[in-house]
Amino acid sequence: MSSLGSQERIRDINSHLVLQSIINDGPLSRADLAKNLGLTKATVSSIVQALIDSSLVKEIGSLDTSVGRKPIMLSFNGDCGSIIAIDLSVRYITILLTNLKGDRCLIDQYPNPGETSLLLARIIEIIDITMAKAPETIYGVIGISIGVHGVVHNNTVLFTPYYELTDLNIAEILENHFNIPIYMENEANLSALGEKIYYYDYSNLINISVHSGIGLGIIVDDKLYVGRNGYAGEFGHTIIVPHGKACPCGNSGCIEQYASEQAIINYYQELTHTSINSPDPLMAAYSKGDNGAARSIERFIDYMSIGINNILNTFNPDIIVINSIFTMSIPDVIPRIMSSLQSHMNQSCQIVPSYLQDMAILLGGVYICSKNFLGIDSLVLNSELFDTGDKHGETD
């Protein structure tokens, strides 16, 4: 590499460090940046001016100090572009329009047409509707994320047990149509990223996502773990009942045939001889003391406790986040799960309900789009929507 090339490389690295510091630790002054990063004031001033010129950073006024010149504070300009995040579930297509931090959110939900032949056209139509609502920004829409309820690797859908997406080249078709980067990822992985980036800031985090199936988002040493070809985290297809119920994955006795949202609905219907198509009637019945609903929730707790025990002994995480309508709606479900975990090896791990709930997949997608656009891996996005002033995480 030539001397000029080396200088440009160093300047590029320093630029990313300055931008990362402003995003993660800002607002900061130029003097703060020079001190924190060990760079000269001249270098910092040059980089900051370039970031201001590119609309990634903005000056937000002076810090009130008792002596000396008042330093001008710098902040990340999250409004320089927009992001579209999609949760492509079996029943619904949920779409979020937001800025690069996850603020100023506009969210809509549409029924999933169900038929594979109609799905791509419907997604394009929904994105067009959403893009028409996007504000005018210097960079426009910088990325579109799509959370898929199945296995995804390298932007390709490999396996979806409850709807058929494997024959649709979704990412390539959408990228060619909109000329915008498309990022497809497993929904549980996005949920894990969303929970970590916006609230539960732990280095080793497991997210259990309970919807039509049961997925696992795994973060190890602050990095998402997906395995060799994307199949890591297919917790729903771990066998807990030998020779049990048949599963679309090809095995029998998988946990999602016993503890997923749909499995619990099915069990409730068997007990009560009723017909329901969502968990809401079950939750309403539970709140009224219905015996069938109580037995259904007890079944969820029993099987989830078995699964969580296995997760704890396999990964030894700092925290497990459960994203399920059952844990969101019934406060004592998680304490009852914890009381079922008697192993001494499990007592140091926290088990908590999802903080972001239905937004977790979408905000995980916002993170994916932002970090790729900005070229920064270690990114902390503190959305105003979820800024409680009490972000949970490890302490020194």
C-alpha positions in Angstrom: 0.0 0.0 0.0 1.3 3.4 -0.9 2.0 6.1 1.7 -1.0 8.1 0.3 -3.2 5.0 0.6 -2.1 4.4 4.1 -2.9 7.9 5.1 -6.4 7.6 3.6 -6.9 4.3 5.4 -5.9 5.9 8.7 -8.2 8.9 8.0 -11.1 6.5 7.2 -10.6 4.5 10.4 -10.4 7.7 12.5 -13.5 9.1 10.8 -15.4 5.9 11.8 -14.1 6.2 15.4 -15.2 9.8 15.7 -18.7 9.1 14.2 -19.1 6.0 16.4 -18.1 8.0 19.5 -20.6 10.7 18.7 -23.4 8.2 18.1 -22.7 6.0 21.1 -21.6 8.6 23.7 -22.8 11.9 22.4 -23.5 14.7 22.6 -19.7 15.5 22.7 -17.5 18.4 22.0 -14.5 18.4 19.7 -12.2 18.5 22.8 -14.0 15.5 24.3 -13.5 13.5 21.1 -9.8 14.4 21.0 -9.3 13.4 24.6 -11.4 10.2 24.4 -9.9 9.0 21.2 -6.3 10.1 21.6 -6.4 12.2 18.4 -5.1 15.7 17.8 -7.5 18.6 17.9 -6.7 19.4 14.3 -7.5 15.8 13.2 -10.8 15.8 15.1 -11.8 19.2 13.7 -11.1 18.1 10.1 -13.1 14.9 10.6 -16.0 16.6 12.3 -16.3 19.2 9.6 -16.4 16.4 7.0 -19.1 14.7 9.0 -21.1 17.9 9.3 -20.7 18.5 5.5 -22.1 15.0 4.9 -25.1 15.7 7.2 -24.2 12.8 9.5 -23.3 15.1 12.4 -24.8 18.4 13.6 -23.9 21.1 16.1 -26.6 21.4 18.8 -25.4 24.4 20.7 -22.9 25.3 23.4 -22.4 23.6 26.8 -22.9 26.1 29.6 -19.6 26.2 31.5 -18.5 28.6 34.3 -15.1 29.3 32.9 -13.5 29.5 29.5 -15.0 29.2 26.0 -18.3 27.3 25.9 -17.7 24.1 23.9 -20.0 23.4 20.9 -21.7 20.1 21.3 -22.0 17.6 18.5 -24.8 15.1 17.9 -25.6 12.3 15.4 -28.1 13.5 12.8 -30.4 10.5 12.7 -32.8 12.5 10.4 -30.3 12.4 7.5 -32.1 9.4 6.1 -35.0 6.9 6.6 -35.2 3.2 7.2 -38.0 0.8 6.4 -38.3 -2.3 8.6 -40.7 -5.2 7.9 -41.9 -8.0 10.1 -43.1 -10.7 7.6 -45.1 -13.0 9.8 -47.5 -15.7 8.9 -50.6 -13.6 9.5 -49.5 -10.0 9.0 -47.0 -7.8 7.2 -46.0 -5.1 9.7 -44.0 -2.2 8.3 -42.1 0.6 10.2 -40.8 3.9 8.7 -38.3 5.6 10.9 -35.0 7.6 10.9 -31.6 6.1 11.5 -32.0 6.0 15.3 -35.4 4.4 15.4 -37.2 7.7 16.2 -40.1 9.4 14.5 -41.8 6.1 13.8 -44.7 5.5 11.5 -46.1 1.9 11.7 -48.7 0.1 9.7 -50.0 -3.5 9.6 -51.5 -5.3 6.7 -52.9 -8.9 6.4 -50.5 -11.3 4.8 -52.3 -12.4 1.5 -51.4 -16.0 2.3 -50.9 -17.1 -1.3 -47.2 -17.1 -2.3 -48.0 -16.0 -5.8 -49.5 -12.7 -4.4 -46.9 -12.0 -1.7 -44.1 -10.2 -3.6 -46.5 -7.9 -5.4 -48.2 -7.1 -2.1 -44.8 -6.4 -0.4 -43.8 -4.0 -3.2 -47.2 -2.2 -3.0 -46.8 -1.8 0.8 -43.3 -0.5 0.5 -44.4 2.0 -2.2 -47.2 3.2 0.1 -44.7 3.6 3.0 -42.0 5.3 0.9 -44.6 7.9 -0.2 -44.9 8.9 3.5 -41.1 9.2 4.0 -39.8 12.8 4.7 -37.4 14.5 2.4 -33.8 13.7 3.6 -30.4 14.0 2.1 -29.9 10.3 1.8 -33.5 9.1 1.3 -34.4 5.5 2.3 -31.0 4.0 3.1 -32.1 0.4 3.7 -35.0 -2.0 4.0 -34.9 -4.9 6.5 -37.2 -7.9 6.4 -37.7 -10.2 9.4 -38.6 -13.7 8.3 -40.1 -16.4 10.5 -37.7 -19.1 9.4 -34.1 -19.8 8.5 -32.3 -17.1 6.5 -28.6 -17.1 5.4 -26.9 -14.6 3.1 -30.2 -12.8 2.3 -31.7 -16.1 1.2 -34.7 -17.9 2.8 -33.7 -21.5 3.4 -36.6 -22.9 5.4 -40.0 -21.5 6.6 -42.2 -24.1 8.3 -45.5 -22.2 8.3 -45.5 -20.3 5.0 -43.7 -20.8 1.7 -40.9 -18.3 1.0 -38.1 -20.5 -0.2 -39.0 -20.2 -3.9 -39.2 -16.4 -3.8 -36.0 -14.6 -4.4 -37.3 -11.7 -2.3 -34.1 -9.8 -1.5 -32.8 -9.7 -5.1 -36.2 -8.8 -6.6 -36.8 -6.0 -4.1 -33.2 -4.7 -4.4 -33.5 -4.5 -8.2 -36.9 -2.9 -8.0 -36.2 -0.2 -5.4 -32.4 0.2 -5.9 -32.1 0.1 -2.1 -30.1 -2.4 0.0 -32.3 -5.2 1.3 -31.4 -7.0 4.5 -33.2 -10.2 5.3 -32.8 -11.9 8.7 -34.5 -14.4 11.0 -37.0 -12.7 13.2 -35.7 -14.1 16.4 -32.2 -12.8 15.5 -33.6 -9.3 14.8 -35.5 -9.5 18.1 -32.3 -10.3 20.0 -30.5 -7.4 18.4 -33.4 -5.0 19.1 -33.6 -6.0 22.8 -29.8 -5.6 23.2 -29.3 -2.4 21.3 -32.3 -0.5 22.8 -32.7 -1.9 26.3 -31.0 -5.0 27.6 -27.3 -4.2 27.0 -25.7 -7.5 27.9 -22.8 -9.2 26.1 -24.4 -12.7 26.2 -28.1 -12.5 25.6 -30.6 -15.1 24.4 -34.0 -14.0 23.0 -36.8 -16.6 22.8 -39.4 -15.5 20.2 -42.7 -17.3 20.6 -45.0 -16.8 17.6 -46.2 -19.3 15.0 -43.0 -21.2 15.9 -40.3 -20.7 18.5 -37.1 -19.1 17.5 -33.9 -18.3 19.4 -31.7 -15.2 18.9 -28.2 -15.8 20.2 -25.8 -13.0 21.1 -22.3 -14.2 22.3 -19.6 -11.7 23.3 -21.8 -8.8 21.8 -22.1 -10.5 18.4 -25.0 -12.3 16.8 -24.3 -16.0 16.4 -26.0 -17.7 13.4 -23.9 -20.8 12.9 -22.3 -22.2 9.8 -25.2 -21.6 7.5 -27.9 -19.8 9.5 -29.5 -22.7 11.3 -28.3 -21.8 14.8 -31.1 -20.8 17.1 -33.8 -23.1 15.6 -34.8 -23.8 19.2 -38.4 -24.7 18.1 -37.1 -27.8 16.4 -35.3 -29.2 19.4 -37.0 -32.5 20.4 -38.4 -32.7 23.9 -40.9 -35.5 23.3 -39.6 -38.7 21.7 -41.9 -40.0 19.0 -44.2 -37.0 19.7 -46.2 -34.8 17.4 -45.1 -34.5 13.8 -43.4 -31.2 12.8 -43.0 -29.5 9.4 -39.2 -29.7 9.9 -39.4 -33.5 9.4 -38.9 -34.6 13.0 -41.4 -35.5 15.7 -41.7 -34.1 19.2 -40.3 -30.6 18.6 -40.9 -28.1 21.3 -42.9 -25.7 19.0 -45.5 -28.4 18.6 -46.2 -28.1 22.3 -45.3 -24.5 23.4 -45.6 -22.2 20.5 -48.5 -19.7 20.3 -50.4 -21.8 17.8 -49.7 -25.0 19.8 -51.2 -23.5 22.9 -54.2 -22.3 21.0 -54.7 -25.8 19.6 -54.4 -27.3 23.0 -57.0 -24.8 24.4 -59.4 -25.7 21.6 -59.0 -29.4 22.3 -59.8 -28.9 26.0 -62.8 -26.5 25.5 -64.1 -27.7 22.2 -64.2 -24.1 21.0 -62.8 -22.5 17.8 -60.4 -19.5 18.1 -57.9 -18.1 15.7 -55.8 -15.9 18.0 -54.6 -16.0 21.6 -56.9 -13.1 22.6 -59.9 -15.2 23.6 -57.6 -17.5 25.5 -56.2 -14.6 27.4 -59.7 -13.2 28.1 -60.8 -16.6 29.4 -57.7 -16.9 31.6 -58.4 -13.6 33.2 -61.8 -14.9 34.2 -60.4 -18.0 35.8 -61.3 -20.4 33.0 -60.0 -23.9 33.8 -59.1 -24.7 30.2 -57.2 -21.5 29.8 -55.4 -22.1 33.1 -54.3 -25.6 32.0 -53.2 -24.2 28.6 -50.9 -21.6 30.3 -49.6 -24.3 32.7 -48.7 -26.4 29.6 -46.8 -23.4 28.2 -44.9 -23.0 31.4 -44.1 -26.7 31.8 -42.6 -27.1 28.3 -40.9 -23.7 28.2 -39.2 -24.5 31.5 -37.8 -27.6 30.0 -36.5 -25.7 27.0 -35.1 -22.9 29.0 -33.3 -25.3 31.3 -31.6 -26.8 28.2 -30.7 -23.3 26.9 -29.2 -22.3 30.2 -27.0 -25.3 30.4 -25.9 -25.0 26.8 -25.1 -21.3 26.5 -24.8 -20.0 30.1 -26.1 -16.5 29.1 -26.2 -13.3 31.2 -29.9 -12.9 30.4 -32.8 -14.6 28.6 -35.5 -12.4 27.1 -38.9 -14.0 26.3 -41.0 -12.4 23.7 -44.4 -14.0 23.9 -48.0 -12.8 24.3 -48.3 -15.2 27.3 -45.4 -13.5 29.2 -46.6 -10.0 28.1 -50.2 -10.6 29.2 -49.7 -12.7 32.4 -47.3 -11.2 34.9 -46.7 -14.4 36.9 -45.7 -16.6 33.9 -42.0 -15.8 34.1 -41.8 -16.2 38.0 -43.5 -19.6 37.6 -41.0 -20.6 34.9 -38.1 -19.5 37.1 -39.5 -21.5 40.1 -39.4 -24.6 37.9 -35.6 -24.1 37.3 -34.0 -25.7 40.3 -30.5 -26.4 39.0 -27.7 -24.6 40.9 -26.1 -23.9 37.5 -29.0 -21.6 36.5 -29.3 -19.3 39.4 -27.1 -16.5 38.1 -29.1 -15.9 34.9 -31.9 -13.3 34.6 -35.1 -14.3 32.8 -37.1 -11.3 31.8 -40.0 -10.4 29.5 -39.4 -8.5 26.2 -39.2 -4.8 26.7 -39.8 -3.9 23.0 -42.5 -6.6 22.5 -44.0 -6.2 18.9 -41.3 -3.6 18.0 -38.3 -5.8 18.7 -38.1 -7.4 15.2 -38.6 -4.0 13.6 -36.0 -2.1 15.7 -33.5 -5.0 15.2 -34.0 -4.3 11.5 -33.3 -0.6 12.0 -30.0 -1.5 13.7 -29.0 -3.7 10.8 -29.7 -1.0 8.2 -28.1 1.8 10.2 -24.9 -0.1 11.0 -24.4 -1.1 7.3 -25.1 2.4 6.0 -22.7 4.0 8.5 -20.1 1.3 8.4 -20.1 0.9 12.2 -20.4 -2.4 13.9 -20.4 -1.2 17.5 -23.6 0.9 17.4 -25.8 2.0 20.3 -29.1 3.5 19.2 -31.0 5.2 22.0 -34.5 5.8 20.5 -36.5 8.5 22.1 -39.4 6.1 22.0 -37.7 3.8 24.5 -35.5 6.1 26.4 -36.6 5.5 30.0 -33.4 6.8 31.5 -32.9 3.3 33.0 -31.4 1.2 30.2 -30.6 -2.2 31.7 -27.1 -3.6 31.2 -23.9 -4.8 32.8 -22.2 -2.4 35.2 -18.5 -2.1 35.9 
